[in-house]
């Protein structure tokens, strides 16, 4: 059921499902860069923790 039936006959060429799917595509694209940024921020800390653990174990 179209809530605008009878009010207008404009055909926009897209519907709510198209907007939602494109929005989710944008979220997915941005999420990859966010995860990359988190990895760049935390990997050096994790490497330092691992090196410290290995060094203290070998002594």
Secondary structure, DSSP 8 states (H G I E B T S, - for coil): --TTTTT-----S--HHHHHHHHHHHHHHHHHHHHHHHHHHHHHHHHHHHHHHHHHHH-
